[in-house]
Amino acid sequence: MALRASRSNDHAPEFRRVAISAFASWFASGGYGHSVLPNQFLRGYFGGHDLGDMSTMLEEVLRACGMQETQLGELVAGILKVGEKWGLEMSRYGDRVLRRIREQPSCPGHVMQIFVHTSVVDAVVYGAVPLGRPLARGVPVSAWLARQCPLNGQVRILLHPDLFLHSERGLVHVFTHSGSPLYGPVQRQRMLQDLDALIAQPFSEPAACERARIGLGFCDDIDSTCGPGESTSGQEGSMSESV
């Protein structure tokens, strides 16, 4: 609520720590006068030129999980190598430990679909104008979306860990798709296996796993989340697309 009331745009550091930008649907113009996502699906889109070295974000996440500094550089270097192996756009990630040979990505364009249940969508999503300032009538977002036919506009999604990490509750569903025929579900599964092989060893002990869960904000008390636990058979309240 404080973030929304501050009217910060989506380039503000306090926004980027807790939220992401998205379009209300695949075909939404988002205020740009034409459908943006299909035009960017094949080649990708990057609007964070002021982010600097994105490898620092990997380091921050791993530090939050309790990773020791002595292990950090080698692990981040391994993650970057996996990304390049599978053709992802890695030019914004600075080198760690080893100097990489930069190659043209074969799978630069991806889209993420996020479905949020109606029981919690108004708590974590709000309508926004380009660059992220809250839309005048974008709250509650469920009412704003219901007034549209077809769906249009942009939203901002607060990534509450109790929703996004409690996947078994079914309140949030996330799907990813690539614009490249070289990267489908099989390739994604193999990439995740490569990442798992890197990350599993440092977190093989139960105590290390627990530190990581706490560091990421994972809440084991399901009843304390920001919305009621409802059946996954209910209606999904919002479909958002993020390149």
LUMDO-877504 format. One line per 4 residues: their letters; for each residue x, y, z of C-alpha. Coordinates in pm, 1 decimal, always signed. Last residue first. Example, Ala and Ser with C-alpha at 12.3 -4.5 7.8 and 13.67 -1.06 7.14 Angstrom:
SA = +1367.0,-106.0,+714.0 | +1230.0,-450.0,+780.0
This chain:
VSES = +833.7,-997.8,-2150.9 | +557.6,-976.4,-1891.8 | +197.4,-1075.4,-1948.8 | -73.9,-1054.3,-1689.1
MSGE = -387.2,-1259.9,-1651.1 | -600.4,-1148.0,-1362.5 | -883.3,-1287.6,-1153.4 | -858.5,-1663.1,-1199.3
QGST = -1197.2,-1815.8,-1128.0 | -1221.3,-2080.4,-859.8 | -1114.8,-2445.4,-905.9 | -790.4,-2370.0,-724.4
SEGP = -985.8,-2378.5,-401.1 | -946.1,-2088.3,-166.2 | -693.0,-2012.6,+106.3 | -782.2,-1668.2,+228.3
GCTS = -553.7,-1376.7,+146.7 | -247.9,-1198.6,+286.0 | -87.8,-1512.8,+426.4 | -97.0,-1604.9,+793.1
DIDD = -296.5,-1927.6,+754.4 | -17.5,-2087.8,+551.0 | +229.8,-2059.7,+839.0 | +549.0,-2171.4,+666.4
CFGL = +622.5,-1819.8,+540.2 | +897.6,-1785.0,+281.4 | +1063.2,-1444.8,+297.4 | +1355.9,-1534.7,+71.1
GIRA = +1599.3,-1528.8,+364.0 | +1370.5,-1753.5,+567.3 | +1358.7,-2012.5,+288.2 | +1735.5,-1990.9,+236.7
RECA = +1807.1,-2038.2,+606.0 | +1573.4,-2341.4,+609.2 | +1749.0,-2496.3,+309.2 | +2087.2,-2451.7,+477.1
APES = +1957.6,-2618.2,+794.7 | +1817.6,-2910.4,+593.1 | +2160.0,-2976.1,+433.4 | +2178.8,-3006.6,+52.8
FPQA = +2162.0,-2631.1,-1.7 | +2516.2,-2575.7,-129.3 | +2488.3,-2898.3,-334.9 | +2150.7,-2832.6,-498.1
ILAD = +2243.2,-2503.7,-666.5 | +2462.4,-2616.1,-952.2 | +2286.5,-2943.7,-1038.6 | +1954.3,-2765.9,-998.6
LDQL = +2057.6,-2507.0,-1254.2 | +2141.4,-2777.4,-1509.0 | +1811.7,-2953.6,-1431.5 | +1630.9,-2623.2,-1483.7
MRQR = +1797.2,-2594.1,-1825.1 | +1687.4,-2947.0,-1908.5 | +1327.5,-2864.8,-1816.8 | +1341.0,-2549.9,-2029.1
QVPG = +1474.2,-2745.6,-2325.8 | +1190.4,-2997.0,-2300.1 | +925.5,-2725.0,-2258.0 | +1044.3,-2536.2,-2568.7
YLPS = +1357.1,-2346.6,-2670.4 | +1486.8,-2394.2,-3024.2 | +1155.3,-2288.0,-3179.6 | +1229.5,-1939.2,-3041.1
GSHT = +962.3,-1702.3,-2911.9 | +979.7,-1870.1,-2572.8 | +691.7,-1934.2,-2334.8 | +667.1,-1915.4,-1956.2
FVHV = +379.8,-2003.3,-1725.4 | +306.9,-1881.7,-1371.9 | +5.8,-1976.3,-1159.4 | -79.3,-1785.3,-842.4
LGRE = -342.2,-1875.1,-583.2 | -286.6,-2249.5,-631.7 | -214.3,-2325.1,-267.5 | +59.3,-2570.3,-365.0
SHLF = +260.9,-2284.5,-514.7 | +325.6,-2131.5,-174.2 | +627.0,-1937.4,-303.4 | +438.5,-1682.7,-513.9
LDPH = +157.0,-1623.0,-267.3 | +341.3,-1609.3,+65.2 | +632.8,-1441.3,-112.1 | +426.5,-1132.6,-207.3
LLIR = +545.8,-1033.6,-553.3 | +357.1,-706.1,-588.8 | +220.5,-696.1,-943.5 | +191.1,-378.4,-1149.9
VQGN = -66.5,-357.8,-1424.4 | -81.6,-223.4,-1779.2 | -364.4,-147.2,-2015.6 | -612.8,-343.2,-2219.8
LPCQ = -871.4,-617.3,-2184.6 | -1125.1,-629.2,-2466.0 | -1371.7,-537.8,-2330.0 | -1283.9,-348.1,-2013.9
RALW = -1501.7,-266.4,-1710.3 | -1423.5,-600.1,-1544.5 | -1050.7,-518.6,-1552.6 | -1102.7,-201.3,-1348.3
ASVP = -1330.2,-382.8,-1102.7 | -1070.0,-656.4,-1046.5 | -791.9,-396.8,-1019.6 | -942.3,-230.4,-717.3
VGRA = -788.7,+12.4,-787.2 | -701.6,+111.3,-1144.5 | -941.0,+407.5,-1151.9 | -678.3,+685.0,-1152.5
LPRG = -403.0,+452.6,-1280.6 | -109.8,+407.1,-1043.6 | +229.4,+527.3,-1177.2 | +411.2,+244.0,-1347.2
LPVA = +622.6,+370.9,-1632.8 | +320.9,+347.2,-1864.6 | -5.4,+388.1,-1668.8 | -100.1,+147.0,-1393.6
GYVV = -376.6,-83.9,-1274.0 | -313.3,-251.1,-939.9 | -216.3,-602.1,-830.2 | -129.7,-753.9,-489.4
ADVV = -432.9,-710.9,-265.7 | -691.5,-683.3,-543.8 | -573.4,-1015.4,-689.4 | -613.1,-1207.9,-363.8
STHV = -948.4,-1389.9,-379.5 | -969.3,-1342.3,-757.2 | -673.7,-1576.4,-810.4 | -367.0,-1441.4,-991.4
FIQM = -256.0,-1574.2,-1331.8 | +92.5,-1475.2,-1448.0 | +207.4,-1536.5,-1804.8 | +578.1,-1488.8,-1874.9
VHGP = +697.3,-1412.4,-2227.3 | +1033.2,-1492.4,-2382.6 | +1245.7,-1346.5,-2662.9 | +1625.4,-1386.8,-2673.1
CSPQ = +1650.4,-1754.7,-2772.7 | +1957.9,-1787.8,-3001.1 | +2158.3,-1526.6,-2812.1 | +2447.3,-1369.9,-3008.0
ERIR = +2771.0,-1474.9,-2843.8 | +2978.2,-1314.8,-2568.9 | +3287.3,-1517.4,-2478.6 | +3289.1,-1508.2,-2099.6
RLVR = +3569.4,-1390.7,-1871.5 | +3580.4,-1618.6,-1568.8 | +3541.2,-1534.4,-1198.1 | +3221.8,-1332.7,-1252.4
DGYR = +3134.7,-1154.8,-1575.5 | +2860.9,-891.8,-1588.9 | +2503.2,-979.0,-1678.4 | +2334.8,-734.6,-1918.1
SMEL = +2450.0,-929.9,-2226.4 | +2284.3,-1251.5,-2106.2 | +1994.7,-1294.0,-2349.9 | +1926.2,-1667.1,-2328.4
GWKE = +2072.4,-1922.0,-2571.3 | +2056.7,-2232.5,-2353.7 | +2433.0,-2254.0,-2294.3 | +2440.8,-1880.1,-2228.4
GVKL = +2202.0,-1911.3,-1936.6 | +2389.0,-2213.8,-1800.3 | +2718.9,-2023.7,-1813.1 | +2564.7,-1734.8,-1621.4
IGAV = +2454.1,-1976.6,-1349.4 | +2805.9,-2123.2,-1329.0 | +2962.1,-1777.8,-1294.1 | +2713.3,-1701.5,-1017.5
LEGL = +2819.6,-2019.3,-834.3 | +3191.1,-1947.7,-872.2 | +3157.5,-1591.8,-745.8 | +2938.0,-1676.3,-446.8
QTEQ = +3122.2,-1963.7,-284.4 | +3373.6,-1758.8,-83.2 | +3102.8,-1501.5,-9.7 | +2896.3,-1764.8,+171.7
MGCA = +2540.0,-1824.8,+52.8 | +2280.3,-1755.0,+320.9 | +1972.5,-1742.6,+96.7 | +1975.2,-1362.1,+112.6
RLVE = +2331.5,-1379.9,-18.2 | +2207.6,-1589.0,-311.1 | +1939.2,-1334.7,-395.8 | +2183.2,-1042.8,-370.8
ELMT = +2440.1,-1221.9,-588.9 | +2185.0,-1291.8,-860.4 | +2084.5,-925.4,-847.9 | +2451.3,-823.5,-878.7
SMDG = +2470.4,-1023.5,-1200.8 | +2231.7,-764.0,-1343.3 | +2515.7,-513.6,-1388.9 | +2353.8,-175.3,-1443.9
LDHG = +1981.6,-142.6,-1383.2 | +1950.3,+184.5,-1576.2 | +1900.8,+6.6,-1907.8 | +1598.1,-167.3,-1761.1
GFYG = +1353.4,-165.9,-2049.6 | +1464.3,-484.5,-2222.7 | +1251.3,-644.6,-2491.3 | +1285.0,-977.9,-2663.7
RLFQ = +1353.5,-1067.2,-3025.9 | +1070.6,-1306.8,-3100.2 | +807.8,-1186.4,-2853.1 | +867.6,-813.7,-2894.0
NPLV = +607.9,-739.1,-3162.3 | +367.0,-990.0,-3010.4 | +407.0,-809.6,-2674.2 | +337.9,-452.4,-2779.0
SHGY = -10.5,-451.6,-2928.1 | -47.0,-99.9,-3061.2 | -132.3,+247.7,-2930.6 | +136.3,+263.5,-2660.9
GGSA = -95.8,+276.0,-2359.6 | -43.2,-85.4,-2263.5 | -138.0,-197.6,-2612.9 | -291.1,-514.5,-2473.3
FWSA = -289.9,-825.8,-2694.4 | -125.9,-1066.2,-2447.6 | -329.0,-932.1,-2157.2 | -317.4,-686.1,-1866.2
FASI = +43.9,-597.1,-1942.9 | +313.5,-637.8,-1678.2 | +555.6,-454.1,-1449.3 | +720.3,-626.8,-1153.5
AVRR = +718.3,-573.5,-776.9 | +914.0,-594.8,-449.9 | +1270.3,-470.7,-489.0 | +1199.9,-303.7,-822.0
FEPA = +953.9,-65.2,-662.6 | +1195.1,+57.8,-392.5 | +1465.1,+100.5,-659.0 | +1243.1,+336.7,-863.2
HDNS = +1226.9,+240.6,-1230.9 | +863.5,+130.9,-1196.9 | +743.4,+480.2,-1116.3 | +675.9,+584.3,-759.9
RSAR = +321.3,+698.9,-682.3 | +402.7,+690.4,-309.9 | +54.1,+555.1,-240.7 | +124.9,+236.1,-439.4
LAM = +448.2,+173.9,-251.5 | +282.9,+241.3,+83.9 | +0.0,+0.0,+0.0
